[in-house]
Amino acid sequence: MSTQPCLALMRPKLAAKADADCCLRAGWIPLLLEYQQLQPRPVILKQLFMQSLAQNVVLWVSPSAVHIAAKYIAHSDNLLHVAVGASTARALTAYGFKQIIYPFDGHDSEAVLRLPLWQQQKGRLLLIRGVGGRDLLIDQLRQQGWQIEVAEVYQRLPQPINWSVLTQQAQHGSLKAVYMTTSSAVQAWFTQLPPDLYAVSKSLLYLIHHPRIATALTEYGVSALLVPDLCRGLEILHSHSTL
């Protein structure tokens, strides 16, 4: 059994690669737990190229949205890409997009709305997200005069968690932390948690990147460390020798 600490990634597979790379560089073993799959919607995706040609801005809500839809978007010098956070911006860069902005003071809809862009210009915007996302951006930007089209390019399909990848590590004391990026991940973790992992779950360090997720965790009696992203969070842990 490895002496390296293990971290559970509560992420869809598409979004997990960058986080797994962060773990490996920092000396952690990543253990992927897929609590949902993201199913692309081909009919919507096939419309994106022509849709994007008519836009001034494309707004991406997550790295997963980028991985699913990026190859369908026109590469135009006239098209500005807005990412919800740094991780989404890095994913856009990897797909060759050049004009990318994102908020430095958060990674949610509220942070995106604070960008000066919305006051500096008006135009046409294509919002790329999954089915059933929050409507805050749509409502607020329409009020500010933007013409908005929404492309819901994937569906979220809940699935049972495969706990076998954690059990052996937990028994040997290697499992030390969990990284979660959504409240639905919190719910999936605690509602599906096997009885033999319940005690261990209370001793783990929960790394999260948004206060909403911290609130969800408090309902289950655990606290969390709020970090800008997983890479930075693992750097913080190393510098403080927390584990």
Secondary structure by P-SEA (a helix, b strand, c coil): cccbbbbbbcccccccaaaaaaaaaacbbbbbbccbbbbbbaaaaaaaaaaaaaccbbbbccaaaaaaccccccccccbbbbbccaaaaaaaaaacccbbbbbcccccaaaaaaccccccbbbbbbbbbcccccaaaaaaaaaaccbbbbbbcbbbbbbbbcccccaaaaaaccccccccccaaaaaaaaaaccccaaaaaaabbbbbccaaaaaaaaaacbbbbbcccaaaaaaaaaaaccc
